[in-house]
Amino acid sequence: AMKFGHSLRMAFRSGYNIIVFHGDPLSTEPLFDPEKNDRIIDVWWNNDSSSRLMLLFAHLVTRSRLWKKARIRVLSPTQNPDLYDASELLDQQLDDTRISATPRIVEKIDFGTIITESADSDLVFLPFRIRNSMLTDIEGYSLERVLTRLPSVAMVMAAKDLDLDAEPEEGSAGLLAQAMDHLHDIEKRLARAQV
């Protein structure tokens, strides 16, 4: 484990983004079940480069035939006592990416919250750190306590930030993108008005 962690640390220092997949071979079969249509992908969002990379990976997973109906949930902690404002901010960040995902505000990202929220999901994207050549969660604790209680997990650590803002193109494609954005804004306002 130390040698593996050291190799990952060297790759990270060389500027490589890292993704480590963990899954129990006995429980990964549902990942490839063509009959399963109600898949859930959780992305644990910390509004950093790893979060944006995880969201991109989750979106790419939904581009596959088996996962095209999967629902992406983005779980984010809040320090803000006003949950509505925190939810609106996360919703706006997701809108900017044009990736279809459901925002969910949680109190914090810790062992108990992750287990409670993601134990029944099909695929979980978690950020991780490397401390003393060991893989840890963002609190600095061993990942073993979380990994054994979750379904398949993709742990991500981004070396470089990426911009997920989907800028409209020029010409007719740009006009179409602007029209789609305007329609999306109107649909959101209508949904809020009906509540």
Number of C-alpha atoms within 10 A of each C-alpha: 9 11 10 12 17 17 13 22 21 13 14 17 11 10 12 15 18 18 21 13 11 16 15 13 8 7 10 15 9 14 15 10 11 10 8 13 13 11 19 18 26 28 28 24 25 19 12 12 19 27 24 21 26 26 25 16 17 26 20 13 17 17 13 11 9 17 23 14 15 22 20 24 22 24 23 21 20 17 10 11 9 9 16 11 12 19 19 12 13 21 16 13 16 20 17 14 17 14 18 12 21 14 22 19 16 17 14 15 19 14 14 10 14 20 16 11 14 22 17 16 19 19 25 28 27 24 24 24 22 18 15 11 17 19 23 17 21 16 12 13 17 17 18 11 12 18 18 14 14 22 22 24 23 22 22 22 22 22 17 12 13 14 10 16 13 12 13 13 12 10 8 9 11 13 13 14 16 15 12 12 16 12 12 13 13 12 12 12 11 11 10 9 8 7 5
